[in-house]
Amino acid sequence: MDKYQCTICGYIYDPEKGDPNNGVAPGTEFSALPDSWTCPVCGAPKSEFEAL
């Protein structure tokens, strides 16, 4: 599972951890995140993330 980094603030989305504070369960691949998901730190859209 690839990690993705926000190009705006540097937040790293780790699929093993998910984003439980925003309803994303651990084990959720980045590609499976809804299009409405945004960076939990700065609010950037998915399009501002790149694979590490």
PDBQT receptor file of N, H, CA, C and O in Angstrom, charges set to zero:
ATOM      1  N   MET A   1       0.843  -1.175   0.000  1.00  0.00    +0.000 N 
ATOM      2  CA  MET A   1       0.000   0.000   0.000  1.00  0.00    +0.000 C 
ATOM      3  C   MET A   1       0.893   1.246   0.000  1.00  0.00    +0.000 C 
ATOM      4  O   MET A   1       1.746   1.428   0.869  1.00  0.00    +0.000 OA
ATOM      5  N   ASP A   2       0.666   2.089  -1.003  1.00  0.00    +0.000 N 
ATOM      6  H   ASP A   2      -0.026   1.941  -1.709  1.00  0.00    +0.000 HD
ATOM      7  CA  ASP A   2       1.472   3.295  -1.151  1.00  0.00    +0.000 C 
ATOM      8  C   ASP A   2       0.993   4.407  -0.239  1.00  0.00    +0.000 C 
ATOM      9  O   ASP A   2      -0.203   4.565   0.005  1.00  0.00    +0.000 OA
ATOM     10  N   LYS A   3       1.953   5.175   0.261  1.00  0.00    +0.000 N 
ATOM     11  H   LYS A   3       2.925   5.047   0.063  1.00  0.00    +0.000 HD
ATOM     12  CA  LYS A   3       1.649   6.373   1.018  1.00  0.00    +0.000 C 
ATOM     13  C   LYS A   3       1.614   7.542   0.041  1.00  0.00    +0.000 C 
ATOM     14  O   LYS A   3       2.311   7.544  -0.973  1.00  0.00    +0.000 OA
ATOM     15  N   TYR A   4       0.795   8.530   0.363  1.00  0.00    +0.000 N 
ATOM     16  H   TYR A   4       0.229   8.529   1.187  1.00  0.00    +0.000 HD
ATOM     17  CA  TYR A   4       0.667   9.721  -0.469  1.00  0.00    +0.000 C 
ATOM     18  C   TYR A   4       0.903  10.950   0.384  1.00  0.00    +0.000 C 
ATOM     19  O   TYR A   4       0.491  11.005   1.543  1.00  0.00    +0.000 OA
ATOM     20  N   GLN A   5       1.581  11.953  -0.207  1.00  0.00    +0.000 N 
ATOM     21  H   GLN A   5       1.916  11.909  -1.148  1.00  0.00    +0.000 HD
ATOM     22  CA  GLN A   5       1.902  13.174   0.529  1.00  0.00    +0.000 C 
ATOM     23  C   GLN A   5       1.202  14.377  -0.085  1.00  0.00    +0.000 C 
ATOM     24  O   GLN A   5       1.153  14.534  -1.305  1.00  0.00    +0.000 OA
ATOM     25  N   CYS A   6       0.667  15.216   0.781  1.00  0.00    +0.000 N 
ATOM     26  H   CYS A   6       0.707  15.088   1.772  1.00  0.00    +0.000 HD
ATOM     27  CA  CYS A   6       0.050  16.465   0.351  1.00  0.00    +0.000 C 
ATOM     28  C   CYS A   6       1.157  17.416  -0.095  1.00  0.00    +0.000 C 
ATOM     29  O   CYS A   6       2.092  17.685   0.661  1.00  0.00    +0.000 OA
ATOM     30  N   THR A   7       1.052  17.923  -1.318  1.00  0.00    +0.000 N 
ATOM     31  H   THR A   7       0.293  17.705  -1.932  1.00  0.00    +0.000 HD
ATOM     32  CA  THR A   7       2.079  18.828  -1.833  1.00  0.00    +0.000 C 
ATOM     33  C   THR A   7       1.944  20.236  -1.262  1.00  0.00    +0.000 C 
ATOM     34  O   THR A   7       2.827  21.071  -1.460  1.00  0.00    +0.000 OA
ATOM     35  N   ILE A   8       0.859  20.503  -0.561  1.00  0.00    +0.000 N 
ATOM     36  H   ILE A   8       0.142  19.825  -0.400  1.00  0.00    +0.000 HD
ATOM     37  CA  ILE A   8       0.646  21.821   0.029  1.00  0.00    +0.000 C 
ATOM     38  C   ILE A   8       1.275  21.912   1.429  1.00  0.00    +0.000 C 
ATOM     39  O   ILE A   8       2.040  22.833   1.713  1.00  0.00    +0.000 OA
ATOM     40  N   CYS A   9       0.942  20.943   2.298  1.00  0.00    +0.000 N 
ATOM     41  H   CYS A   9       0.320  20.195   2.067  1.00  0.00    +0.000 HD
ATOM     42  CA  CYS A   9       1.397  21.044   3.694  1.00  0.00    +0.000 C 
ATOM     43  C   CYS A   9       2.348  19.930   4.140  1.00  0.00    +0.000 C 
ATOM     44  O   CYS A   9       2.961  20.029   5.202  1.00  0.00    +0.000 OA
ATOM     45  N   GLY A  10       2.472  18.871   3.334  1.00  0.00    +0.000 N 
ATOM     46  H   GLY A  10       1.974  18.790   2.471  1.00  0.00    +0.000 HD
ATOM     47  CA  GLY A  10       3.390  17.794   3.687  1.00  0.00    +0.000 C 
ATOM     48  C   GLY A  10       2.759  16.634   4.447  1.00  0.00    +0.000 C 
ATOM     49  O   GLY A  10       3.445  15.661   4.758  1.00  0.00    +0.000 OA
ATOM     50  N   TYR A  11       1.447  16.717   4.757  1.00  0.00    +0.000 N 
ATOM     51  H   TYR A  11       0.889  17.508   4.505  1.00  0.00    +0.000 HD
ATOM     52  CA  TYR A  11       0.770  15.613   5.443  1.00  0.00    +0.000 C 
ATOM     53  C   TYR A  11       0.921  14.335   4.614  1.00  0.00    +0.000 C 
ATOM     54  O   TYR A  11       0.799  14.365   3.389  1.00  0.00    +0.000 OA
ATOM     55  N   ILE A  12       1.184  13.221   5.287  1.00  0.00    +0.000 N 
ATOM     56  H   ILE A  12       1.283  13.197   6.282  1.00  0.00    +0.000 HD
ATOM     57  CA  ILE A  12       1.316  11.933   4.603  1.00  0.00    +0.000 C 
ATOM     58  C   ILE A  12       0.121  11.057   4.951  1.00  0.00    +0.000 C 
ATOM     59  O   ILE A  12      -0.135  10.758   6.117  1.00  0.00    +0.000 OA
ATOM     60  N   TYR A  13      -0.609  10.651   3.903  1.00  0.00    +0.000 N 
ATOM     61  H   TYR A  13      -0.400  10.894   2.956  1.00  0.00    +0.000 HD
ATOM     62  CA  TYR A  13      -1.705   9.698   4.089  1.00  0.00    +0.000 C 
ATOM     63  C   TYR A  13      -1.106   8.300   4.067  1.00  0.00    +0.000 C 
ATOM     64  O   TYR A  13      -0.523   7.878   3.067  1.00  0.00    +0.000 OA
ATOM     65  N   ASP A  14      -1.253   7.588   5.176  1.00  0.00    +0.000 N 
ATOM     66  H   ASP A  14      -1.727   7.931   5.987  1.00  0.00    +0.000 HD
ATOM     67  CA  ASP A  14      -0.767   6.219   5.315  1.00  0.00    +0.000 C 
ATOM     68  C   ASP A  14      -1.973   5.289   5.316  1.00  0.00    +0.000 C 
ATOM     69  O   ASP A  14      -2.756   5.300   6.265  1.00  0.00    +0.000 OA
ATOM     70  N   PRO A  15      -2.140   4.471   4.251  1.00  0.00    +0.000 N 
ATOM     71  CA  PRO A  15      -3.322   3.608   4.185  1.00  0.00    +0.000 C 
ATOM     72  C   PRO A  15      -3.428   2.615   5.330  1.00  0.00    +0.000 C 
ATOM     73  O   PRO A  15      -4.529   2.172   5.656  1.00  0.00    +0.000 OA
ATOM     74  N   GLU A  16      -2.311   2.257   5.948  1.00  0.00    +0.000 N 
ATOM     75  H   GLU A  16      -1.417   2.617   5.683  1.00  0.00    +0.000 HD
ATOM     76  CA  GLU A  16      -2.366   1.337   7.082  1.00  0.00    +0.000 C 
ATOM     77  C   GLU A  16      -3.050   1.990   8.286  1.00  0.00    +0.000 C 
ATOM     78  O   GLU A  16      -3.648   1.300   9.112  1.00  0.00    +0.000 OA
ATOM     79  N   LYS A  17      -2.963   3.318   8.384  1.00  0.00    +0.000 N 
ATOM     80  H   LYS A  17      -2.478   3.879   7.713  1.00  0.00    +0.000 HD
ATOM     81  CA  LYS A  17      -3.586   4.054   9.490  1.00  0.00    +0.000 C 
ATOM     82  C   LYS A  17      -4.951   4.609   9.102  1.00  0.00    +0.000 C 
ATOM     83  O   LYS A  17      -5.824   4.768   9.955  1.00  0.00    +0.000 OA
ATOM     84  N   GLY A  18      -5.141   4.911   7.793  1.00  0.00    +0.000 N 
ATOM     85  H   GLY A  18      -4.432   4.782   7.100  1.00  0.00    +0.000 HD
ATOM     86  CA  GLY A  18      -6.375   5.534   7.348  1.00  0.00    +0.000 C 
ATOM     87  C   GLY A  18      -6.473   6.961   7.867  1.00  0.00    +0.000 C 
ATOM     88  O   GLY A  18      -5.456   7.603   8.128  1.00  0.00    +0.000 OA
ATOM     89  N   ASP A  19      -7.670   7.444   8.013  1.00  0.00    +0.000 N 
ATOM     90  H   ASP A  19      -8.496   6.922   7.800  1.00  0.00    +0.000 HD
ATOM     91  CA  ASP A  19      -7.938   8.780   8.551  1.00  0.00    +0.000 C 
ATOM     92  C   ASP A  19      -9.186   8.670   9.424  1.00  0.00    +0.000 C 
ATOM     93  O   ASP A  19     -10.238   9.210   9.084  1.00  0.00    +0.000 OA
ATOM     94  N   PRO A  20      -9.059   7.954  10.573  1.00  0.00    +0.000 N 
ATOM     95  CA  PRO A  20     -10.229   7.652  11.397  1.00  0.00    +0.000 C 
ATOM     96  C   PRO A  20     -10.989   8.877  11.885  1.00  0.00    +0.000 C 
ATOM     97  O   PRO A  20     -12.195   8.794  12.119  1.00  0.00    +0.000 OA
ATOM     98  N   ASN A  21     -10.318  10.004  12.044  1.00  0.00    +0.000 N 
ATOM     99  H   ASN A  21      -9.338  10.071  11.855  1.00  0.00    +0.000 HD
ATOM    100  CA  ASN A  21     -11.006  11.219  12.492  1.00  0.00    +0.000 C 
ATOM    101  C   ASN A  21     -11.977  11.729  11.438  1.00  0.00    +0.000 C 
ATOM    102  O   ASN A  21     -12.868  12.523  11.741  1.00  0.00    +0.000 OA
ATOM    103  N   ASN A  22     -11.806  11.274  10.198  1.00  0.00    +0.000 N 
ATOM    104  H   ASN A  22     -11.083  10.630   9.952  1.00  0.00    +0.000 HD
ATOM    105  CA  ASN A  22     -12.680  11.698   9.107  1.00  0.00    +0.000 C 
ATOM    106  C   ASN A  22     -13.404  10.516   8.467  1.00  0.00    +0.000 C 
ATOM    107  O   ASN A  22     -13.818  10.589   7.310  1.00  0.00    +0.000 OA
ATOM    108  N   GLY A  23     -13.554   9.429   9.221  1.00  0.00    +0.000 N 
ATOM    109  H   GLY A  23     -13.217   9.370  10.161  1.00  0.00    +0.000 HD
ATOM    110  CA  GLY A  23     -14.359   8.298   8.778  1.00  0.00    +0.000 C 
ATOM    111  C   GLY A  23     -13.697   7.358   7.800  1.00  0.00    +0.000 C 
ATOM    112  O   GLY A  23     -14.384   6.583   7.134  1.00  0.00    +0.000 OA
ATOM    113  N   VAL A  24     -12.364   7.404   7.693  1.00  0.00    +0.000 N 
ATOM    114  H   VAL A  24     -11.806   8.033   8.234  1.00  0.00    +0.000 HD
ATOM    115  CA  VAL A  24     -11.652   6.506   6.779  1.00  0.00    +0.000 C 
ATOM    116  C   VAL A  24     -10.974   5.412   7.614  1.00  0.00    +0.000 C 
ATOM    117  O   VAL A  24     -10.083   5.683   8.419  1.00  0.00    +0.000 OA
ATOM    118  N   ALA A  25     -11.416   4.190   7.401  1.00  0.00    +0.000 N 
ATOM    119  H   ALA A  25     -12.140   3.971   6.747  1.00  0.00    +0.000 HD
ATOM    120  CA  ALA A  25     -10.915   3.066   8.195  1.00  0.00    +0.000 C 
ATOM    121  C   ALA A  25      -9.476   2.708   7.825  1.00  0.00    +0.000 C 
ATOM    122  O   ALA A  25      -9.069   2.881   6.676  1.00  0.00    +0.000 OA
ATOM    123  N   PRO A  26      -8.706   2.210   8.794  1.00  0.00    +0.000 N 
ATOM    124  CA  PRO A  26      -7.379   1.695   8.471  1.00  0.00    +0.000 C 
ATOM    125  C   PRO A  26      -7.477   0.628   7.382  1.00  0.00    +0.000 C 
ATOM    126  O   PRO A  26      -8.427  -0.155   7.349  1.00  0.00    +0.000 OA
ATOM    127  N   GLY A  27      -6.488   0.607   6.495  1.00  0.00    +0.000 N 
ATOM    128  H   GLY A  27      -5.717   1.243   6.522  1.00  0.00    +0.000 HD
ATOM    129  CA  GLY A  27      -6.476  -0.346   5.396  1.00  0.00    +0.000 C 
ATOM    130  C   GLY A  27      -7.108   0.195   4.122  1.00  0.00    +0.000 C 
ATOM    131  O   GLY A  27      -7.200  -0.525   3.128  1.00  0.00    +0.000 OA
ATOM    132  N   THR A  28      -7.549   1.459   4.133  1.00  0.00    +0.000 N 
ATOM    133  H   THR A  28      -7.475   2.044   4.941  1.00  0.00    +0.000 HD
ATOM    134  CA  THR A  28      -8.181   2.061   2.963  1.00  0.00    +0.000 C 
ATOM    135  C   THR A  28      -7.113   2.639   2.030  1.00  0.00    +0.000 C 
ATOM    136  O   THR A  28      -6.383   3.556   2.406  1.00  0.00    +0.000 OA
ATOM    137  N   GLU A  29      -7.028   2.101   0.822  1.00  0.00    +0.000 N 
ATOM    138  H   GLU A  29      -7.621   1.356   0.516  1.00  0.00    +0.000 HD
ATOM    139  CA  GLU A  29      -6.088   2.602  -0.182  1.00  0.00    +0.000 C 
ATOM    140  C   GLU A  29      -6.446   4.043  -0.548  1.00  0.00    +0.000 C 
ATOM    141  O   GLU A  29      -7.610   4.439  -0.479  1.00  0.00    +0.000 OA
ATOM    142  N   PHE A  30      -5.443   4.815  -0.932  1.00  0.00    +0.000 N 
ATOM    143  H   PHE A  30      -4.498   4.494  -0.987  1.00  0.00    +0.000 HD
ATOM    144  CA  PHE A  30      -5.678   6.199  -1.327  1.00  0.00    +0.000 C 
ATOM    145  C   PHE A  30      -6.678   6.276  -2.477  1.00  0.00    +0.000 C 
ATOM    146  O   PHE A  30      -7.547   7.148  -2.493  1.00  0.00    +0.000 OA
ATOM    147  N   SER A  31      -6.551   5.365  -3.433  1.00  0.00    +0.000 N 
ATOM    148  H   SER A  31      -5.845   4.657  -3.419  1.00  0.00    +0.000 HD
ATOM    149  CA  SER A  31      -7.443   5.370  -4.600  1.00  0.00    +0.000 C 
ATOM    150  C   SER A  31      -8.897   5.103  -4.221  1.00  0.00    +0.000 C 
ATOM    151  O   SER A  31      -9.809   5.444  -4.975  1.00  0.00    +0.000 OA
ATOM    152  N   ALA A  32      -9.115   4.492  -3.053  1.00  0.00    +0.000 N 
ATOM    153  H   ALA A  32      -8.375   4.215  -2.441  1.00  0.00    +0.000 HD
ATOM    154  CA  ALA A  32     -10.474   4.177  -2.608  1.00  0.00    +0.000 C 
ATOM    155  C   ALA A  32     -11.118   5.319  -1.817  1.00  0.00    +0.000 C 
ATOM    156  O   ALA A  32     -12.302   5.255  -1.486  1.00  0.00    +0.000 OA
ATOM    157  N   LEU A  33     -10.343   6.359  -1.518  1.00  0.00    +0.000 N 
ATOM    158  H   LEU A  33      -9.381   6.411  -1.788  1.00  0.00    +0.000 HD
ATOM    159  CA  LEU A  33     -10.902   7.498  -0.797  1.00  0.00    +0.000 C 
ATOM    160  C   LEU A  33     -11.919   8.202  -1.691  1.00  0.00    +0.000 C 
ATOM    161  O   LEU A  33     -11.710   8.302  -2.900  1.00  0.00    +0.000 OA
ATOM    162  N   PRO A  34     -13.016   8.690  -1.115  1.00  0.00    +0.000 N 
ATOM    163  CA  PRO A  34     -13.999   9.417  -1.940  1.00  0.00    +0.000 C 
ATOM    164  C   PRO A  34     -13.376  10.691  -2.512  1.00  0.00    +0.000 C 
ATOM    165  O   PRO A  34     -12.467  11.264  -1.912  1.00  0.00    +0.000 OA
ATOM    166  N   ASP A  35     -13.865  11.130  -3.668  1.00  0.00    +0.000 N 
ATOM    167  H   ASP A  35     -14.603  10.664  -4.155  1.00  0.00    +0.000 HD
ATOM    168  CA  ASP A  35     -13.355  12.355  -4.283  1.00  0.00    +0.000 C 
ATOM    169  C   ASP A  35     -13.547  13.568  -3.391  1.00  0.00    +0.000 C 
ATOM    170  O   ASP A  35     -12.846  14.570  -3.533  1.00  0.00    +0.000 OA
ATOM    171  N   SER A  36     -14.492  13.478  -2.479  1.00  0.00    +0.000 N 
ATOM    172  H   SER A  36     -15.061  12.664  -2.364  1.00  0.00    +0.000 HD
ATOM    173  CA  SER A  36     -14.771  14.598  -1.575  1.00  0.00    +0.000 C 
ATOM    174  C   SER A  36     -13.784  14.664  -0.400  1.00  0.00    +0.000 C 
ATOM    175  O   SER A  36     -13.772  15.645   0.343  1.00  0.00    +0.000 OA
ATOM    176  N   TRP A  37     -12.948  13.611  -0.230  1.00  0.00    +0.000 N 
ATOM    177  H   TRP A  37     -12.958  12.813  -0.833  1.00  0.00    +0.000 HD
ATOM    178  CA  TRP A  37     -11.980  13.600   0.861  1.00  0.00    +0.000 C 
ATOM    179  C   TRP A  37     -10.960  14.708   0.648  1.00  0.00    +0.000 C 
ATOM    180  O   TRP A  37     -10.513  14.946  -0.474  1.00  0.00    +0.000 OA
ATOM    181  N   THR A  38     -10.597  15.378   1.724  1.00  0.00    +0.000 N 
ATOM    182  H   THR A  38     -10.960  15.184   2.636  1.00  0.00    +0.000 HD
ATOM    183  CA  THR A  38      -9.581  16.428   1.660  1.00  0.00    +0.000 C 
ATOM    184  C   THR A  38      -8.532  16.194   2.735  1.00  0.00    +0.000 C 
ATOM    185  O   THR A  38      -8.753  15.456   3.695  1.00  0.00    +0.000 OA
ATOM    186  N   CYS A  39      -7.399  16.831   2.555  1.00  0.00    +0.000 N 
ATOM    187  H   CYS A  39      -7.219  17.431   1.775  1.00  0.00    +0.000 HD
ATOM    188  CA  CYS A  39      -6.313  16.730   3.528  1.00  0.00    +0.000 C 
ATOM    189  C   CYS A  39      -6.828  17.161   4.895  1.00  0.00    +0.000 C 
ATOM    190  O   CYS A  39      -7.394  18.247   5.024  1.00  0.00    +0.000 OA
ATOM    191  N   PRO A  40      -6.641  16.325   5.920  1.00  0.00    +0.000 N 
ATOM    192  CA  PRO A  40      -7.150  16.670   7.255  1.00  0.00    +0.000 C 
ATOM    193  C   PRO A  40      -6.381  17.818   7.919  1.00  0.00    +0.000 C 
ATOM    194  O   PRO A  40      -6.829  18.355   8.933  1.00  0.00    +0.000 OA
ATOM    195  N   VAL A  41      -5.239  18.194   7.360  1.00  0.00    +0.000 N 
ATOM    196  H   VAL A  41      -4.876  17.758   6.537  1.00  0.00    +0.000 HD
ATOM    197  CA  VAL A  41      -4.448  19.278   7.951  1.00  0.00    +0.000 C 
ATOM    198  C   VAL A  41      -4.768  20.618   7.289  1.00  0.00    +0.000 C 
ATOM    199  O   VAL A  41      -5.046  21.603   7.973  1.00  0.00    +0.000 OA
ATOM    200  N   CYS A  42      -4.726  20.651   5.938  1.00  0.00    +0.000 N 
ATOM    201  H   CYS A  42      -4.500  19.851   5.383  1.00  0.00    +0.000 HD
ATOM    202  CA  CYS A  42      -4.880  21.943   5.262  1.00  0.00    +0.000 C 
ATOM    203  C   CYS A  42      -6.120  22.038   4.370  1.00  0.00    +0.000 C 
ATOM    204  O   CYS A  42      -6.424  23.112   3.852  1.00  0.00    +0.000 OA
ATOM    205  N   GLY A  43      -6.840  20.924   4.186  1.00  0.00    +0.000 N 
ATOM    206  H   GLY A  43      -6.594  20.052   4.607  1.00  0.00    +0.000 HD
ATOM    207  CA  GLY A  43      -8.055  20.956   3.383  1.00  0.00    +0.000 C 
ATOM    208  C   GLY A  43      -7.847  20.837   1.882  1.00  0.00    +0.000 C 
ATOM    209  O   GLY A  43      -8.788  21.031   1.113  1.00  0.00    +0.000 OA
ATOM    210  N   ALA A  44      -6.620  20.520   1.448  1.00  0.00    +0.000 N 
ATOM    211  H   ALA A  44      -5.855  20.363   2.073  1.00  0.00    +0.000 HD
ATOM    212  CA  ALA A  44      -6.340  20.380   0.021  1.00  0.00    +0.000 C 
ATOM    213  C   ALA A  44      -7.079  19.174  -0.565  1.00  0.00    +0.000 C 
ATOM    214  O   ALA A  44      -7.272  18.179   0.134  1.00  0.00    +0.000 OA
ATOM    215  N   PRO A  45      -7.491  19.243  -1.819  1.00  0.00    +0.000 N 
ATOM    216  CA  PRO A  45      -8.181  18.110  -2.453  1.00  0.00    +0.000 C 
ATOM    217  C   PRO A  45      -7.220  16.964  -2.767  1.00  0.00    +0.000 C 
ATOM    218  O   PRO A  45      -6.002  17.140  -2.734  1.00  0.00    +0.000 OA
ATOM    219  N   LYS A  46      -7.771  15.800  -3.070  1.00  0.00    +0.000 N 
ATOM    220  H   LYS A  46      -8.761  15.657  -3.098  1.00  0.00    +0.000 HD
ATOM    221  CA  LYS A  46      -6.963  14.613  -3.407  1.00  0.00    +0.000 C 
ATOM    222  C   LYS A  46      -5.975  14.892  -4.537  1.00  0.00    +0.000 C 
ATOM    223  O   LYS A  46      -4.888  14.315  -4.572  1.00  0.00    +0.000 OA
ATOM    224  N   SER A  47      -6.350  15.773  -5.456  1.00  0.00    +0.000 N 
ATOM    225  H   SER A  47      -7.233  16.242  -5.428  1.00  0.00    +0.000 HD
ATOM    226  CA  SER A  47      -5.499  16.065  -6.607  1.00  0.00    +0.000 C 
ATOM    227  C   SER A  47      -4.172  16.706  -6.226  1.00  0.00    +0.000 C 
ATOM    228  O   SER A  47      -3.248  16.753  -7.038  1.00  0.00    +0.000 OA
ATOM    229  N   GLU A  48      -4.073  17.201  -4.995  1.00  0.00    +0.000 N 
ATOM    230  H   GLU A  48      -4.823  17.164  -4.336  1.00  0.00    +0.000 HD
ATOM    231  CA  GLU A  48      -2.831  17.829  -4.521  1.00  0.00    +0.000 C 
ATOM    232  C   GLU A  48      -1.893  16.838  -3.840  1.00  0.00    +0.000 C 
ATOM    233  O   GLU A  48      -0.878  17.240  -3.271  1.00  0.00    +0.000 OA
ATOM    234  N   PHE A  49      -2.219  15.553  -3.892  1.00  0.00    +0.000 N 
ATOM    235  H   PHE A  49      -3.043  15.226  -4.354  1.00  0.00    +0.000 HD
ATOM    236  CA  PHE A  49      -1.388  14.510  -3.288  1.00  0.00    +0.000 C 
ATOM    237  C   PHE A  49      -0.583  13.792  -4.358  1.00  0.00    +0.000 C 
ATOM    238  O   PHE A  49      -1.033  13.641  -5.494  1.00  0.00    +0.000 OA
ATOM    239  N   GLU A  50       0.622  13.348  -3.980  1.00  0.00    +0.000 N 
ATOM    240  H   GLU A  50       0.987  13.470  -3.057  1.00  0.00    +0.000 HD
ATOM    241  CA  GLU A  50       1.416  12.535  -4.890  1.00  0.00    +0.000 C 
ATOM    242  C   GLU A  50       1.982  11.343  -4.134  1.00  0.00    +0.000 C 
ATOM    243  O   GLU A  50       2.223  11.400  -2.929  1.00  0.00    +0.000 OA
ATOM    244  N   ALA A  51       2.185  10.264  -4.879  1.00  0.00    +0.000 N 
ATOM    245  H   ALA A  51       1.989  10.218  -5.859  1.00  0.00    +0.000 HD
ATOM    246  CA  ALA A  51       2.694   9.027  -4.277  1.00  0.00    +0.000 C 
ATOM    247  C   ALA A  51       4.128   9.208  -3.817  1.00  0.00    +0.000 C 
ATOM    248  O   ALA A  51       4.906   9.925  -4.447  1.00  0.00    +0.000 OA
ATOM    249  N   LEU A  52       4.473   8.557  -2.720  1.00  0.00    +0.000 N 
ATOM    250  H   LEU A  52       3.840   7.975  -2.209  1.00  0.00    +0.000 HD
ATOM    251  CA  LEU A  52       5.845   8.573  -2.220  1.00  0.00    +0.000 C 
ATOM    252  C   LEU A  52       6.609   7.366  -2.703  1.00  0.00    +0.000 C 
ATOM    253  O   LEU A  52       7.786   7.210  -2.380  1.00  0.00    +0.000 OA
TER     254      LEU A  52
